[in-house]
Amino acid sequence: MSKAKTKNKIKRFVDAAMTVLLLCLMAYQVTGEVLHEWIGMGMTVLVIIHQILNRKWYGALFKNNYNAYRVLTAAINILLLCSFALTAFCGMSMSGHAVPFLYGMAPVSFARQMHLSMSHWAFVLMGLHLGMHIPAMAAGLKLNDKTKTPLTCVFTCIGGIGLWLFLRSGIPNYLFFRVPFAFLDYDKAGALVFLENLLMLSFWGLIGAQAVLICRNTARKAEKKKNPLIPVAAIMAAVIIGVVLMLLYPS
């Protein structure tokens, strides 16, 4: 096996492990405080490894021209890295188990609310980041349009349900510092917590995937362009499903 293939496999493993740990971190009411801290440390290590594996990307950051796809990729990757870094810093500043010697690096009141906001921004950006890989994965599977259309419809419906759960959970309040604490349901079954987190992540994955299709379509020659309304329609349909469900079932 070539070094390139081995490196790609390692990258995929790290990405998959980061996704699993992210879902675990968002399930605080299931893991509890001690395990949450140690999972956070594991996530921090994986983020560092991920950056090392992708160091060539950073080396080419200021080279060549930027098209819409490259601007989108760079913006999401940099924002994701910043949100991970702030989440880890604030988490360590409140640590009482994994790294207690770092407790107090920042005022706890500041660290608590910043950690709450940045962790949810990291969740949103991670969903967008993962979604941006979906078109490439679909291309590798060599799916025809007859197969892609129903899959897009299913993904859109799942994304709409995810948006409903996202709004119902009050996460927008956490993102914009409207509340200082997270309101969690400790009576909810652990499997249901993970399922809901996965559905919420799928909405942002849908947005990322469709955004990539829009960007790539703009770069194609006129004779090779596809209908630009299809990815826009998928996003709008998911948003409509989520909003309608929120109006019908707000809690």
N, C-alpha and C positions, 0 to 999 in steps of 0.2 A: 504494500500500500504506500502511495506517495505521501510526502510530508504535507502537501496541500490538502489531500483528502483526510489525513489524520487530524490536521488542525481544524478543518471544517467540522469534523465529528465532535471534537472537543468543544468547539464553539456552540454547537447545537445542544450538547449535554449541559453546558453552563447556562445557556438560555432557558432550557427546560427546568433545570434546578432552581434558577432565579424565579421563574414563574410559580413553581410549587411553593417556594419559601415566601413569595409575596402573598399568595393566597393564605398561607398559614399566619403571616404577620397581620393580615387584615381580619383574622378570626381570633382576636384577643380574648373574647369571652369564652373561647374553647380551650386555648392553650394556657391561659393564665399568665401572670406577670413574669415568673422566673423563666419559663420556657420561651416566652415572647422575647425576652432580652437575649437569650442565647441564639434563638433563630435570627434575631437582628444582627448579631455578630457574624453568624454564618453568611447572611446576606451581604454584609459589608465586605467580607473576604471575597465572595463571588463577584461582586461589582468591581473590585480591584483587579481580579483575574481577568474579567471581561474587558477592562480597559487595556490591560497588557496585551491580550490577544488581538485587540483592534487598534494597536498603536500606529499601524500604517495609515489607518483612516485619519488619525489626527495629524500625521505628517503631511497629508495631502489636503488638509483643510483649507489652506490659503492658496492652493494652486489651481490652475485652469479656471474655466468659466463656470458660472452657476446657472443652472436652469431651475425650473419650478420644483422638480423632484429633489434636486440636490439641496435647495434652500429648505424645503420641508424636512428632509432627513436631518440636515445639520441642526436646524432649530430644535426639533424634538429630541435628538440625542443629547445636545448640550443642556437643554432644560431638564431632561431626565437625570443627567449626571449631577446637576446642581441640586435638584430635589432630593436625590439619594444622599448626597453629601450633607445637606442640612438636616435631613431626617436622622442620619447616623450620629452627627455631632450632638444634636439636641437629645437624642435617645441616650447617648453615653453620659450626657450631663445630668441625667436623672437616674442613671443606673444604680441599683442597690444590690445587684447579684452578679452580673457578668463582669463588669469593670467598675466596681464601687469606688476605686481610687480616682476615677475621673468625675465623680459626682461633684456638681457645683461649678463646672467649667463655665457655665452660663447660668444666670438666675433661673431658678426652677420654674417660676411663674411664666417667664418668657419661653423657656425651653419646652414646657408642656404644650402651650398653644401653638408654637411653631412646629413642634413635632407632629401634632395632630393635623395641621394644615399641610405640611410638606409630605407627610406619609400618604395622604390622599391625593395630592398632586402627583406623587410618584406612581400611585396606582393608575391614575388616568393616563399619564404619559407612557407608562409601561404597556397599557392596553393599545395605545396608538402605535407604539414602537413594534409590538408583536403583530398588529394588523398590517403594518407596512411590509412584513415578510410574506403575507398570505398570497399576493399575486405571483411572486416568484415560486412559491411552493406549488401553487396551482399550475403554473407553466411547466414545472418539472413533472407533474402528473399527466400532462398532455390531455387535459379534459376538453371535450368539444363543447360548443355553445349550448347544445341540447341538455348537457349535464350541468353546465355552469349556471344556467338560468334558474332551475329549481333549487340548486344549492344556495344561490344568492337570495332567493325568496325565503328559504328556511333560516339562513343566517340573519336576514333582515328582521324576521319575526322574533327570533331569539334576542337580537340586539334591542328591539323595542321593549321586550319584557325586562331586559337588563336596565334600560333607561328608567323604566317605571320603578324598579327596585332601588336604583341609584337616587332618584328623587324622593321616594318614600322613606329612605334611610336618613334623609337630612344631610347627605354628604356635601351638597353645595354650601351649607352653612359652615362646615368644617374648612372647606377650601378657602373661603373668604373671611376667616377669623370672626365669624358672627357668634360663635359659642366657644367657651373655653374648655369644655369637656365633651367627650363622645358619649352618646346615649345608646347603650348596648342592651340587647335582650339576652340575659343570662339563662333564661328558661328555654330558649330555642334549641332544637336538636343540632348537634355539631355538624352532621351531614348536611342539614338544610343551610347552615351558615356558609359552608364551603360552596354549596351549589349556588346560592344567591351571589356570592362574591364572584364566582366564575361567570354567571350570567351578566353581572354588571361589567366585568372586564370585557365580555364579548361585545358589548355595545361600542366601547372605545376601539376594540379591534376592528369592528365593522367600519367605523369612521376612518381609521387609518388605512384600511385596505381600499376603500372607495376613493380616498384622497390620492393614493398612489396611482390608481387607474386614471383619475382625472388629469394628474400631472403628466403621466406618460403619454396620454392621448394628445395633449397639447403639443408635445414634442414630435409627434409623428407627421409624416408628409400627408398632404391633403388626401391623396388616393388611399392611404392606409388608415385614416382616422376612423374610429368607431363612434357609435352614437354616444355623445357626451351626456345625454340626459339619463342614461341607465344608472350610473353610479350616484348621480344627484338624486334620482328618484328613490334609490335604495336608502339613502341617508334620510330623506324627507319622510319616507314610509316608516322607518324605525322611530323617528322622532314623533310622528303622529300616533303610532301605536303606544309609545310610552306616555305621551301626554293624555291620551284618551283613557288609558288604564289608570293613570293618576287621578283623573277627574272622577272615574267610576269607583275606584278603590283606593282612596287616599291613605288608608291605614289598615 
